[in-house]
Amino acid sequence: MVVVEVVTVTNRLRDGYDVVVVGGGAAGLSGALTLARARRSVLVIDGGAPRNAPASGVHGLLARDGIRPADLLERGRAEVRGYGGQVVPGEVDGARREDGGFVVRLADGRTVRARRLLAATGLVDQLPDIPGVRERWGRDVLHCPYCHGREVRDRAIGVLASGPLAVHQALLFRQWSPDVTLFAHATAPPAGEEAEQLAARGVTVVAGEVASLEVAEDRLVGVRLRDGTVVRREAVVVSTRMVARSGFLAALGLRPVEDPRGVGEYVPADPTGRTEVPGVWVAGNVADLVAQVGAAAAGGAAAAAAINADLVAEETRHAVAAHRDSTVPARTRP
């Protein structure tokens, strides 16, 4: 069994760190844990707004299925701190290059230096502007069948055509329930092969714009169309536009790009999270819009390993140069 050292939680920042991790979700904490175990000085700046905060539980995460999102992060913070890492609340509003590293500026005016940066700031879900959607988000307004499908199994499910993957979502959720209705909303009803697929799987298509969601006794009970018709539903699936939280990276030359599937914007990187800007890595939803918690955590660990290897390579170059200099006879030195 691994015994970790209990450390005092402090918001006091050091002069500098090997790595500053921006974002205290699964990706950021997993990266910080790997770095702390590698004996790196690491600071996590946690904005405190995880994407899955409204959800009752994290699902599909091996050995932690159903854990409350807040509990998972609390455990993660404790593990990082137990290995000597530091986790502090705060918002980052800028970063710049300086002396071969970076200076990170917090919204409260504090600054901190880092040799490397790991951005694990996640994304923002831009929800359809329909009354009731935001209020029920993460409860009975859902987006991911693998996160929430089993919890709404065999219920009356509605899929709102609010993005390019609506038909795909409807066919996926049909795996969990025989009662799935696709609301065309502001789009034309599916035609051709898509219409045939939906019909073959017994998915009903309802034309007409959705006006609002109907709620009774704190439960979703239906979808109201603009003409006043109410279709009974117990859960509604939406496609959000997912936009990476990456504003502070702009000054370093990193900006998000459009996902080829048309579902949002992400920051491109190689498989380890290395970006085109030397010294900057990304992990989690900021780099992979559809990553679930387990995948985000894995991305953070992979990025941390690559960052540590990069630091080792840099330190080795310096050590070799110093070693060569120390072994040159004094009379031959310039």
N, C-alpha and C positions, 0 to 999 in steps of 0.2 A: 504494500500500500504506500502511495506517495504521501509524505507528510509535508505540508507547506507551512511556511512561516506566517504568523499573523502579524500584519503591519497596521500602523495607524493611518486612517484615511485623512489626507490633507489636500487642500486646494492650493497650497503654496507651490509655485512652479520653480524648477531648477533653472540654471543658466542655459542649459542645452541638453538635448537628448540625441541618442543615436537615431531614433525614429519617433516622429509624432504621427499618431493615428487620428484622423478626423472622422468621427462617427463611432458611436458606442453600441451599435447593434451586433448581430451575430457575426457578420464579416469582420468588423473592427475589433471586437473582443477576441475572436478566434486568432486573428493576426497578432494582436498584442500578446496573447498567451504564448504563442509560438516564439515570438521575439523575446519575451521575458525569460522563457525557459532556455533560450539560447544566450542568456546572460547579457542581453542588450538593455540599455536604458530606454524605456519606452513610456510615452505619455499618450493616453487616450483622452481626446476632448469630445465629450458626449453631449450632443444637442438635445437629447431627451425626448425625441419625437419619433419613435420607431413606427414604421409603416403598419405593423400588425397590432398596434396597441388596442384597437377596438375589438379584436378577436377574443373569444373566450379561451381559446387554447391553440397551441402549435401542434399541427398534425403531420404525420409522416416523418417525424424526426426520431430516428432509431434510439430506443431506450428512454426517450423523453416525450413520447406521444401524448398529447393532451396537456402538456405543461402550460401554465399561464405565461404569456409573453413576458410579463414583468418579472415573474419568478425566474425564468430562464436567464434574463439579463442580469438579475441580481446575483445569481450563482456565477455567471461569467465574470462579472466585475470582481467578485471575491476571489476567484481563481487567479485572475491577472494580478491583483494586489498581493496575493499570497506568494507569488514568485518575484515580487519586487517592482512590478509595473505600477504606474500611477494612472488613475482614472478621475477626471474632474469634469463637472458640468460646465458647459459653455458653448457659445456659438462662434464659429470662425468666420470672419468677414473679409479676410485677405491673406495673401502669402506672396513673398518675393524672394528672389535669389540674393544671396549675400555670402561672400567668403567661401564659395564652394558648396554651401548648403542652402538652407532656407530659413527665413524668418516668418513665423506664423503669427498673425494678428487676431486677437479675440475681440468680440464686439464690445467688451467692457474696457478695452484699451490695453490690456496686458499683451505682451509679446513673448514668444518663446522660439528658441533656435532648434533646428533639426538638421541632421545630416541627410536624412531621407524622409519622404512623406508617403503615407498610405491613406488614400481617400476612400472611406467606406461610408459615405454620407447617404446612401440609399436613393430613393426616388420619391416623387410626389405623384399620387394618383389624382388625375383630373377627372372628376365624376360628372356624369350627365347632369345637366341643370334641370332636374325634375323634382318637384316637391316630394319629400319623403326619402329620396335616395341617400342623401348625406346623413340624415338622422338614423337610418337603419343600416348604414355601411358597417360591415364586419359582423353583423348580427344575422339578419335574414336577407340582406342585400350583399351578394357575394360575387366573386370573380373566378376563383380557381377550384376546379372540381377535386383536385388532389388534396387541397387544403380543407375543403368544406363539403365535398360531395357526400360522404358517408353520413354526415350530420343531418342532411336534408333528404336522405334516401326515402323513396316511395312517397314523397310529398308532391304537391302540385307546384311545379317549378316554372317560372317564366324567364325567358331570356330576352333581354332588351337589345335590339339591334343598334347598339351605340358605337360600334367599331367594325373594322374589316373582318374580324374573326367571329362574328355572331353565329353564323351557321356552324362553324367548327365547334363553338361552345355548346350550341344546342345538341349537336350529335354526341359530344362528350358527356354532357349531363344526362342524356338518355340512358347511359350506362347505369346510373344510380336511380332512375325513376322512369316508370312507363308513362308518366303524365307530364310532358314537357310542351310548352307553348312558346313559340317565337313571335315576339311583337315586332313588326316591321318598323314601327315608330315613324321616323322622318325619312326612311329609305323605301325604295320600291321593294315589294315582296320578292323573295328569291324566285328565280326562273331557271329553266333548263335543268342541267344535271343536279344543281343544288336543290331545287324544288323536288325532284324525283327522290333524292336521298332522304330528305326530310319526310316525304310521304311514306317511303318504304319503312322508315323507322317509327312511324306513327307520331311524328312531331307536328302539332297543329300550328298553322301560321295565321296570325291575326293582323290584318291591315289596319291602318289608321294611327294617328299620332297619340302617344301616351301623354296624359295630362298630369297624373300624379299617382302615388301609391296610396292605397287605402290601409289604414292601421286601426285596430280595435283592441283595447285592453293591452297595449304595448306589444301587439303581435301584428305582423303583416298578414292581411287577409285578401288583398286583391290589387289589381291594376285597373285604374280608371282611364278610359280613353277620352279624347277630346269631345266626342259626341255624347258622353255621359255613361256609356256602357262600362260596367265593372265586370272584369273577368277574375274569378276567384283564383288566387295564387297564395302559396304559403312561403315561397322564397323567390327572389328575383336575382338573376345573374346579369351583370353589366360588364361591358368592356371599358376599362378606363384608358385614358391616354396617360402613359407613364413617362415622366420627365425626370432625368437624373438631377439630383441636387449637386450642382457642380459650379455654382457661381464664383466661389472663392478661387477656383482654378483658372479662371479666365486671364488673370494677370500673369500667369505662368505660361500662357499660350495654349491652354487646353480648353476646348469647347465641345459640347455634345454634338453628335451627329444623328441624323434620322435613321431609325431602325428600318431595315428593308421591308419588314412586314407591315410598316405603317402604324405601329402601335405606340410610338413615342420616340424619345431621344436618350441616347446613352453615350458614355465616354469610351471610345475604342481603346483596346489594349491587346497585348499578346496573351497566350494562355496562362502566363504567370501573373498577369495584371500589370505588366510593365507598359507604361505609356510612351508616346513619342518624345516626351519631355524627360531628359535624364534625371534620375533621382526620384521620380514620382510614379507610384503604383496606384492602381484602383482595384477594388474588390467588392463583391456583393452586387446589389441592384443598381448601383451607379454604373456598373460595367455590363451587367447581365440583367435585363429588365424582367425576365421570367424566372429568375433563380428563387427557389424556395429557401427556407431557413437553413436546411442542411447544406444545400449547394452554396449558399452565401458564406456559411462558416468554412466550408472547404476552400472556397476562393480566397478567403482571408488567410487561411493557413498556407496556401500555395504562394500567395504574394509575400507573406512574411519569410518563407524559406528563401525565395528569390532575393528579397532585400538583404537578408543576412549573408547570403552568398556574395552579393555585390559588395557589401561592406568588408567581408573577409578578403575579397580580391583586392580592394583598395588598400586595406591595411597591409596585405602581403607585398604589394608594390612598394609601399613606403618602407617596409621593413627590409626588403631587398636593396633598395637604394641606400638606406642607412648602413646596412651591412657592407655593401661594396665600398662606401665611403670610409668606413672604419678600418677596412683591411688594406687600403691603399697606403703604402709607406709615406711618411711625412715628407720626405725629400722630393717625392714625385707629385705631390699635390700642387695645384696651381697656386 
